[in-house]
Amino acid sequence: MPGMDAGTKTVLKAGPRKGSMVVGDIPPGKDELWVLFNCRGEGKAEIILEPGYNMPFSCLGDVISPIMNRLDLGQRKTLTVRIQAPDSVEWALRVTR
């Protein structure tokens, strides 16, 4: 599971697992979000926050690829988080605020 900084609160997490999955919902709010994602295995993975945000990544063979993105979306509605990935990609996700 990807790490998190002191003083943050986990709002959603999943994995490690392979393939695609609907992870869950992030409730409305105005806090910035940190998306921490690790993947391993050959292929493309995409984090989708519906509505409107897509983050595609390339994952590499036996190397763990750590990714961290800060999203400052202002006032937001509920976001549904999905991971789109082939079965060849193992991943773990943590979203904090």
DAHUCOR-V894671 format. One record per pair of residues at least 4 apart in sequence whose ideal C-beta (glycine too) atoms are under 8 Angstrom apart, sorted by the first residue. I is the first residue (numbers start at 1). GAP is how many residues later the second one is. If there is no record, write none. Layout:
I:GAP
I:GAP
//
This chain:
1:12
1:14
1:15
1:37
1:91
1:93
2:34
2:35
2:36
2:64
2:66
2:90
2:91
2:92
3:33
3:91
4:4
4:6
4:30
4:32
4:90
4:92
5:29
5:91
8:26
8:88
8:89
9:87
9:88
10:84
10:85
10:86
11:15
11:16
11:22
11:84
11:85
11:86
12:11
12:12
12:13
12:14
12:69
12:81
12:82
12:83
13:79
13:80
13:81
13:82
14:7
14:9
14:10
14:69
14:78
14:79
15:23
15:75
15:76
15:77
15:78
16:22
16:74
16:75
16:76
17:4
17:73
17:74
17:75
18:23
18:67
18:69
18:70
18:71
18:72
18:73
19:66
19:67
19:68
19:70
20:62
20:63
20:64
20:65
21:61
21:62
22:58
22:59
22:60
23:58
23:59
23:60
23:70
24:56
24:57
25:53
25:54
25:55
25:56
26:7
26:23
26:52
26:53
26:55
26:69
27:51
28:47
28:48
28:49
28:50
29:46
29:47
29:68
30:44
30:45
30:46
31:66
32:38
32:39
32:40
32:41
32:65
33:37
33:38
33:40
33:62
33:63
33:64
34:34
34:35
34:36
34:37
34:61
34:62
34:63
35:12
35:14
35:20
35:32
35:33
35:34
35:35
35:36
35:58
35:60
36:30
36:31
36:32
36:57
36:58
36:59
36:60
37:8
37:10
37:18
37:20
37:29
37:30
37:31
37:32
37:54
37:55
37:56
37:57
38:26
38:27
38:28
38:29
38:53
38:54
39:6
39:18
39:20
39:25
39:26
39:28
39:46
39:50
39:51
39:52
39:53
40:19
40:20
40:21
40:22
40:23
40:24
40:25
40:49
40:50
40:51
41:18
41:20
41:47
41:48
41:49
42:17
42:18
42:19
42:46
42:47
43:15
43:16
43:42
43:43
43:45
43:46
44:12
44:13
44:14
44:15
44:41
44:42
44:45
45:11
45:12
45:14
45:38
45:39
45:40
45:44
45:46
46:8
46:9
46:10
46:11
46:37
46:38
46:39
47:7
47:8
47:10
47:34
47:35
47:36
47:46
48:5
48:6
48:7
48:33
48:34
48:35
48:36
49:4
49:5
49:6
49:22
49:30
49:31
49:32
50:29
50:30
50:31
50:32
51:26
51:28
53:18
53:20
53:26
55:12
55:14
57:8
57:10
58:7
59:6
59:26
59:30
59:32
60:5
81:12
81:14
83:8
83:10
85:4
85:6
//
